[in-house]
Structure formats: C-alpha cells, structure tokens
Amino acid sequence: MNAAPPNIRILVAASGTGGHLGPAVEIAKAIRRKEPSAQIEFVGAGRPLEEKFIDAAGFRRHVISIAGIKRRGLRGVFEFFAALPRAWKATSALLTDFKPQLVLGVGGYVSFLPVTLAAWRGIPTWIHEAELRPGMANFFLCWYASKVSTAFAGAKLPNMKNVVYTGHPLRQELKSLQGRHVTDDAPRRLLIMGGSQGAQAIDLTCKELAPFFTERSIEIFHQCRPENVDVVADAYRLAQTRHRVVSFIDDMAAAYSWADVGMSRAGAGTVMEMEAVNLPAIFIPYPYAQGNHQAANANTLVAKGKALVVEEGAHFKSRLQSALEKMFTREFYRQMFLKPCETRSLNAADEIAQGCVELARSSISV
C-alpha cells in the first residue's frame, strides 16, 4: 500500500496594498483547494490591511518589520538599513522553524528577504509580478527566483529565463459577472475607488464635483480614504447627490454588479477586474507610481477602447468632468461597452497554485 504524500509547507510573503495582498490570498486559497492538507503561512510587515486580507481568510501571519525605501529619500534608506539586521535574523529564524518547501513572493519590499534567503538555502521560490512594468523588488528577485509569473503578457523583466505568463489572480466571485449585457438606458451609477487605501486627489475632486453628479442624476458609490469619509459624504448630502461612501468595500462583486461605470486608480488588479467584468472605466493613474506603471496598466484598456485616462495635474477637475460627461453619454458608453476585448481569465490563481504545488513537491522528492 502506497503511503500518502507528505504535507507541503508554503510561506507567502505579501504586504502593502490590496494590490499585493488580494492576489496573494487568492493564490493561497487556490493552493488550499488543491492541497487541503498544505500548511500555508504568511509573512507581512504589520501593515493595517494585512488583517483585513490575511487574517480574515484564516491564515497564520508572521510580522517582520522592515520599511521600503522608494520615494522616502535618505531617511528611508537609513531606516531600511537600520532595520535590516533584525529583519534578516527574524526571516532566517522563520525559515528554520517553519521549514517551507516553497516561498512565494507577491511583490513589494516585504517579499525581498524571504525569497532571497530561501533561494540561498536552496528552497524553491516563486514570485508574481502584477504590473506591466516590474516593481523594484521583483526587478532583482527575478534573477534567482525558481519561477516568475506575470499578470500581463507584455511584462518585461531583466531576466526572462524562468518567466511564465499566467494572468493575474482575481476574485473567484467575479465569475458570476462575466457576460454582462448592456441595456438601452443611459448609465447612471458610478463606482469610485482610490485603491485599497483611498486616493486624496480623487476624494477631494469628487467632493467638488457633487453638484455636477446631481445635475446629471448620477448615483455614487465612493470608496475613499478613512479620514475623508465624513467630509465627502457631507458634500454629496449638501448637493443632494444620491450616494454611499465607505472606507473599504468588502463585497467587490456586488459593487461591480451595481455599477455602470468605474472610476479609479489603475493598479493591475483593478484594471484586470474592470476588464473581466466589462465595466467601462475612467482611470486616474497614481502620479508617483514607480516607472509610471499605473498609466501603463490603464493604457492597455485605452488601446482596446474600453477606458479613458485622466492624469492628475493642471485643470484636473475640469478634465475629469469632461471625461465623465463623455462617459455618461448613452451612445459613447454603449460603444465602449460593446467594444471587443480579451476575455480575462479568472483561473490565474489556480494555474499559479498548481505550479507552486508541483515546485514544492519536487523539493521533497530531491
């Protein structure tokens, strides 16, 4: 009688924004579906959103404090190197205690040490690159990761040897929204999102656009920064705009189902979700994103006629209002909705999970 294969142990490194945490959790869930006995644990940096994503999904989370250096000047560099010895020691201890057969990094600075130290120990590693233009951590990790998956087919990393295109892990509940049909009515419902942490420029500009929304009978569902919830809601209330304002959306499938138009930052996950559910969109790329990667993400849908882009800067409010006027014109909206585009696969998490399981199993058999 053949013995059952041993349980596999996988460590997932993810922190920062929902753009890293969401896909990481979707992959972990997919691994658990394939291997119910797998031990999956996370390592994060102790950021607030980790509790909403990782803890809420029922995974054990280790916290190793280390800060990124991007856009933080000399102080950021000093703090990074000051924290490095302790983070190095804690990461090494975690690898020794947990003994993973695979370390999975889903972007961001928190993935750098676990993937690097695992590679030095001969532990297989997998990293996922969400953006069309790679982030700083994956730019270096791709040189020695066992496998690299990419969300965009056109993503270019400095080392393409072990790269495989999988698409981006998206919420499984979005499958029910594929194949939506356009109606003959003019669009009326606008879903506004600033990303998992909100966006100050979008919040404050939409507050000023409240009279325009009322005049055009546009109903608003606005996810904004926590500190802006009351002031934005008050502006909508004063202008008599039909609205709902929250700091976090728990049920994104319901939000997408409700909306006629989406308006948001252009993180990879949001761009791909908009495409997956065929939601015509106005993207406002984060202007300080590394390598301007959000604009690159958004332009993949602009090229297909499925989105408009409005950059921040001079006359932002008037340019955004012009884009909204165009989008909420019945014929323009209908043409955009009916434009053909790639059917975005919702199976990327399963594909990555299968590859991770196989890689982890191969390390056991060696």
N, C-alpha and C positions, 0 to 999 in steps of 0.2 A: 504494500500500500504506500503510495507516494505521500510524503509529508507536505503539508500546506506551506506555501512560500512564506518567508519571514515578513513581518510587518515592515513597511518602509517608513522612514522618518525624513520629513522635508521641512526646512526652515525657510520662511518667506520674509524678505526684507522690504518694507514699504512704510512710507510716512509722507508728511507734507499735505498735499491737497487731495481732494476726491479723485483727481485725475490719476493719481498713483494708487490710492487705497482701494477705490472701487474695482479696478481690474484685478488687483492682487487678490481681493476676496473672491471675485468670480472664479479665478483660476483655482483657488484653494477649494472652493465648493465643488468645482468640476473634478478635482483630484479625489475628493471625498466620495463623490458619486461613483467613480471608477474603482476606488480602493477604500471601502468603508473602514477598514482596519488601519489605514495610514495615520501616523502621528504627524500632525501639521501644526507648527507653532510659528508665530510671527515675532519679528524684532522691529521695533519702531523707535522713534526719538522722543516719544512722550507728547506729541502734538495733540491738541484737543479732538481733532476729527478721528483719531485712531479709535477712540472709544465708540464713536458712532458707527464706524465701519467694522473694525476688527472684533471688538468685544461683543457688539450686538450680534455678530454672526456666530458667536460661540467658540472662537479660537483663543488659545492662550497667547498672551502678548508679553514679550520682554521689552524693557525700555533701556536703551543705551543712548545717553545724552551726547549729542555732537551736533554742531551747527554748520550750516552751509556757509560758503564764502562769497557766493555770487551776489553782486551789487551791494556788498557790505563794506567795501573799502579795506583799509589797513586794519581797522578794528576787527572786521570779520575774519581776516587772515590770522590775526593774533589769537582770537578766541578759538578758532578751529585748531590751531597747533597746540594751544594750551590744553584743550580737551582731548587731544588725540591719544596721549599715552594711556589715560584712563579708559577711553573707549576701546582702544586696541586690546587692553588687558581683559575688559569685560566681554568683548566679542570672542576672543580666544577661549575664555573660560566657558562661554555658552556653547561653542563648537565642541569643546572637550566633553562637557556634561551631556549635551543633547545627542551628539554623535549622528548628525544628519547624513543621509546618503545623497542628498541634493540640497543646494542652496539656490533659491530663486530670488532674483532682484528685479523689482518692477520700477526702476528709475528712481531718481532722487539721491541726495547725498548719503542717506542712511543705508543704501544698498552697497556703498563702496567698500567698507571694511569687511562685512560678512562675505561678499563674493570674492574679494581679494584674498582674505585669509583662508577661505575654503579652497580656492584654486591652489594656493601654496601648499596646502595639506593633501592635495590630490583628490579632493572631494569634487564630484561633478557640479557644474554651475550652469544656470540658465538665466539670461536676462531678457527682459521685454522692453522694446523701445516704442513708446506710444506716438512720438512726434515724427513728422516728415523730416525735420532737422533734429538730429540727436542731441540730447542733453549732455552736460559736461561729464557726469558720472559714467554714462554708457559709452561716451566717446572713448574713454580709457578702458573700461571693462571689456569692451568687445575684442580687445587684443588677446585676452586669455580666457574668456568665458567658453565653456564647452559648446553652448548653443545660444544663438541670439534670434529672437522672434521680433518681427516688425509689424506695426499696425498698418503702415502704408506700403504699397508695393514699390513705390518710388523712393523709399527712405535710403539714404546713403550713409554708411558708416565707414570710418577709415580702414577697417578690416572686415571684408565681406565673406571671409572664408567659411564661417560657420553660421551664416545668416539664413533664416528661412522666413518667408512671408506667410503670416497666419491671419492677418487682420487683427482687430482689437477686441479684447474680451468685453462684451456688453451684457447688460442685464437680461436674463432669460425671459423676464416677463414682457419684454418688448416684442417677442414673437407674435403675441396676440394683436399687435398694432400694424403688422406688415400687411400690405394690400389695402390700405385705407383708400376710400373713394372721395373725390371732390364733389361738392354739391353746387347747385346753381346760385346759391346765396353768396353775397359778398362776405369776406372774412370779417369777424367781429371780436375774436378772442386772441389776446396777445399774452404769451408766456415770456416773462422777462427773467433772465438768470445771469448772475455775475460770477458763476462758478461756485464751488462748494463753500468759499469764504466770502462771497459777495464782491461787488465792484463799486468803489466810491463814485467814480465818474458817472457810471450808468445810473446809480441810485439818485444822485443829485440832479442829473439832467432830466430823468423821467419825472422827478418831482415837479420840475419846471414845466414839463410838457403835459401836466394833468389837464389843464383847460382844453388842449388840443384833443386829448383822448375823449373827453366828454363831448366835445363838439362833433367828433366823428363816431360817437356811440361805440367806442372800443372798450371792451371789458378787460381788466388787467388781473393777471396772477403774477405777482412780483416776489422773487426770492432775492433778498438784499442782505447787506451786512447787518449783524445783530443790533449795532448801535444806531442804525438808520431806520429800523422798523417803524417806530412811532412817528418820526418826522415825515417819512414817505407816506405812511397811511393817512396822516393828518392832511397832507397836501391833496391826496386823492379825495378824501372826505370833503374838504373845503370846496373842491371843484366839482363835487357830486359825480365823480368817476366811479363806476362800478368796479370794485377791486377786492383783492385778497392779498395781503402782504405777510410774508413769513421769512424767517432767517434760514430755514432749511426745509427742503422738500423730501419727505420720507417716501412718497409713492410717485416716482417719476413716470411710471407707465400711465397712471391716472392723469398726471399733469399734461403729458404729451397727447393723450386721448382727448382731453378737454380743448387744447389749443388749436387755433387755425394757423397762427404764425408764431415762430420762436425768435427771440432776440437775446443774444448772449455773447459772452466771451467765446473764444474759439479754441479751447483746449481740444485735444484729439478726441477724447471720449465724447464730448458734446457734439462735435462736428459729425462724428460717425453715428451717434444716436439720431441726430436730426435726419441724416440720410437714410438710416434704417427704417424710420417711421414715416419718411417722406413728408417732413414738416418744413415748408418754405421758411427761410430764415434770414435775419439780418445779423451779421456777425460784427462785433466790435472788438477787434484783437487787443489783447493786453499790450500796451506800447513798450513795456520794458522786458518782455519775454526774451530769453536768451536766443540770439540769432533771429529775432522776429519770427519765431516758429509758429505763433498763433496765426499770423497773417498768411503764412504758407499753408497751414491747415485749412483755413477758410477758403482760400483761393482754389482748392481742389473742388469745392462745390460751386463756386462762382463760375469756373470754367465749364461746368455742366449746366449752367443756367438755373441752379437750384438755390442760389443765395445771393444776397447783396452784402457788401462790406462797407462799413463806415469807420474810418480811422478817427481816433481822438485828435485833438489839436484845435487850430483856429476855426471858429464858427461851427463847433461840433454840434451844438443844439440845433441850429438851422439845417445842417446837412443831415442829421438824424431824422428830423421832422420830414424833410423831403423824401428820404428813403421810406419812411412809414407811410406817407401819402401815396407813394407809388405802390408799395406792397399791399395796402388796403384798398386798392382799386380792383374791382372784381375781375376784369379781363386780364390784367397783369398777373394777379395772383393765380388765376386759373391756368394761364400759360406756364407759369413757374411750376405749379403743382404737377402738371401733365408732362413736363419735360422728362425724357427718359434718363435714367442714371443706373449705375451699378446697383444690383440688389446686394445690400450689405449683409454679409454672413453673420449670423448670431452664434456660430459654432466655434469661434476662435478660442474661447476658454477651454472647450473640450479638446481641441487639437493641441493646445499648449499643454494641457494636463496629461494627455496621452504621452506626449514627448517627454515630459518630466518623469512620469512613472517609469517609462522604459529606460531612461537615463539612470534613475535611482536604482532600478533592478539590476542594471548592468554593473553597477559598482559593487553590489552584493555578491554577484557571481564571480567577480575577478579574484 
